[in-house]
Amino acid sequence: MMTTAVDDRALLARTADGDRVAFEELYRRHAGWLTARLQSRCGDPELADIALQDTFVAAWRSARSYRGDGDVGAWLWGIGIRRLIDVLRKRRATPMDPVVIAAMGAGAAPGEPQFGLGGGELDVAMQRLPGELRAVLIATAIDGLTTKEAARLLGVPQGTVKTRLMRARKHMQEALS
């Protein structure tokens, strides 16, 4: 059964009121996909697990800050990716190899979207980007990181991220026109 946004919002509202059962249900609904995305971004299951736990602790503490607009899953992902960056920063982990980030989605079944873009021309254009450009585009446009955060995650200077992002946008515009 698919989770509806309304159900998630209700669970989050109950969580804000201190309802642990609602919070546990919210965790059950979202922990799986969130774990997979965090692991695909850092390549270290242990660090991804720490980030996941930090995400849900933050969600428990700040459930009242959810404004009710937008998807609860997107709200959780925003917390999660920033928690992952915090964990990576604290651990001084080796920056991610852009090739690893660029290879994300390679396990998708034929005909399924690989980058969460609904498939079609956009997914095909993403697949055709050179790996270092795809990594920057995924980190910034899909994951919503700033260029500074993406630079830290990828282990390259912020100026390099900006240049690659500009090139990636140009490639995408050409591919989609």
matplotlib code that plots the C-alpha trace (Angstrom):
import matplotlib.pyplot as plt

x = [0.0, 1.3, 1.9, 0.0, 1.3, -1.8, -1.1, 2.6, 1.5, -0.9, 1.9, 4.2, 1.6, 1.1, 4.8, 5.0, 2.5, 4.9, 3.2, 5.9, 3.7, 3.2, 6.9, 7.7, 5.3, 6.9, 10.3, 9.0, 7.7, 10.8, 13.8, 14.3, 14.5, 16.3, 19.0, 19.4, 19.8, 22.2, 24.3, 24.4, 25.7, 28.5, 29.4, 29.8, 26.9, 28.0, 28.2, 24.8, 23.3, 24.6, 23.2, 19.9, 19.6, 20.6, 17.9, 15.2, 16.4, 16.2, 12.8, 11.5, 12.9, 11.8, 8.5, 6.7, 8.9, 7.3, 5.1, 2.7, 3.6, 5.5, 6.1, 7.2, 9.6, 11.3, 11.5, 13.1, 15.6, 16.6, 17.4, 19.1, 21.5, 22.6, 23.1, 25.2, 27.4, 27.7, 28.8, 31.3, 32.7, 33.1, 34.7, 36.9, 36.0, 37.6, 35.7, 33.4, 34.8, 32.7, 32.6, 30.7, 28.2, 27.9, 27.2, 24.2, 21.0, 22.9, 21.0, 17.6, 15.5, 15.3, 12.7, 12.7, 14.0, 17.6, 17.8, 14.3, 13.5, 10.5, 12.5, 12.4, 14.5, 15.7, 17.0, 18.7, 20.4, 21.7, 23.1, 25.0, 26.7, 30.4, 30.7, 32.2, 29.4, 26.7, 28.1, 27.9, 24.4, 23.1, 24.6, 23.2, 20.1, 18.7, 20.0, 19.7, 23.2, 24.9, 28.0, 30.1, 28.4, 28.8, 32.5, 33.0, 31.2, 33.1, 36.5, 37.0, 37.2, 33.9, 35.0, 35.4, 31.9, 30.5, 32.4, 31.2, 27.7, 27.7, 29.0, 26.5, 23.6, 24.9, 25.1, 21.6, 20.2, 21.7, 20.5, 17.0, 16.6]
y = [0.0, 3.4, 6.0, 9.2, 12.6, 13.3, 10.3, 11.4, 14.9, 13.5, 11.2, 14.2, 16.3, 13.5, 13.2, 16.9, 16.2, 13.6, 10.5, 7.8, 5.3, 7.9, 8.5, 4.8, 4.5, 7.5, 5.8, 2.5, 4.3, 6.3, 4.7, 2.2, 4.6, 7.2, 4.6, 3.6, 7.2, 8.1, 5.0, 5.8, 9.3, 8.3, 4.7, 3.9, 2.0, 2.9, 6.7, 6.5, 4.8, 7.5, 10.1, 8.3, 8.1, 11.8, 12.6, 10.9, 12.5, 15.9, 15.0, 14.1, 17.3, 19.6, 18.0, 21.2, 23.2, 21.3, 23.9, 21.4, 22.4, 19.9, 16.3, 14.9, 12.6, 15.6, 17.4, 14.3, 14.1, 17.7, 16.9, 13.6, 15.0, 17.8, 15.3, 13.2, 16.2, 16.9, 13.2, 13.4, 16.6, 15.3, 12.1, 13.8, 11.0, 10.6, 12.7, 10.7, 9.7, 11.5, 8.2, 6.6, 9.4, 9.3, 5.6, 6.0, 4.6, 2.0, -0.8, 0.4, -2.0, -1.3, 1.3, 2.6, 6.1, 6.0, 9.4, 9.9, 12.2, 10.2, 8.5, 9.6, 12.3, 13.8, 10.5, 9.7, 13.1, 12.6, 9.2, 10.7, 13.4, 12.8, 11.3, 14.4, 16.6, 14.1, 13.9, 17.7, 17.9, 15.1, 16.7, 20.2, 19.9, 16.6, 16.5, 20.2, 20.8, 24.2, 24.4, 24.6, 21.4, 19.6, 20.6, 19.1, 15.9, 15.5, 16.6, 19.3, 23.1, 25.1, 26.9, 23.5, 22.6, 25.8, 25.3, 21.7, 22.7, 25.3, 22.7, 20.2, 22.6, 23.4, 19.7, 19.2, 22.1, 20.9, 17.3, 18.4, 21.0]
z = [0.0, -1.0, 1.7, 1.1, 1.8, 4.0, 6.1, 6.5, 7.5, 10.1, 11.5, 11.7, 13.4, 15.9, 16.3, 17.1, 19.9, 21.3, 19.9, 19.7, 17.9, 15.1, 15.0, 14.8, 11.8, 10.1, 10.6, 9.2, 6.1, 5.3, 6.8, 4.0, 1.1, 3.1, 4.1, 0.4, -0.7, 2.1, 1.4, -2.3, -1.5, 0.8, 0.0, 3.7, 5.4, 8.9, 8.2, 6.4, 9.4, 11.7, 9.4, 9.3, 13.1, 13.3, 10.8, 12.8, 16.0, 14.4, 12.9, 16.4, 17.9, 15.1, 14.0, 14.9, 12.4, 9.5, 7.8, 6.2, 2.7, 0.5, 0.9, 4.3, 2.5, 0.9, 4.3, 5.8, 2.8, 3.3, 6.9, 6.0, 3.3, 5.7, 8.5, 6.1, 5.3, 9.1, 9.7, 6.8, 8.1, 11.6, 10.5, 8.0, 5.6, 2.3, -0.2, -2.5, -5.8, -8.5, -10.4, -7.5, -7.4, -11.2, -11.1, -8.9, -10.4, -12.4, -10.7, -11.9, -13.9, -17.7, -18.4, -14.8, -14.0, -12.7, -11.2, -9.9, -12.8, -14.1, -16.9, -20.4, -22.1, -18.8, -17.4, -20.8, -20.9, -17.3, -18.3, -21.2, -19.0, -18.2, -14.7, -13.0, -14.4, -13.5, -9.9, -9.5, -11.0, -8.8, -5.7, -6.4, -8.5, -7.2, -3.6, -3.1, -1.8, -2.1, -4.2, -1.0, 0.4, -2.9, -3.0, 0.4, -0.5, -3.8, -2.5, -5.1, -4.8, -4.8, -8.0, -9.7, -8.7, -10.1, -13.4, -13.7, -12.9, -15.6, -18.1, -17.0, -17.5, -21.0, -21.9, -20.5, -22.4, -25.6, -25.1, -24.3, -27.1]

ax = plt.figure().add_subplot(projection="3d")
ax.plot(x, y, z, "-o")
ax.set_aspect("equal")
plt.show()
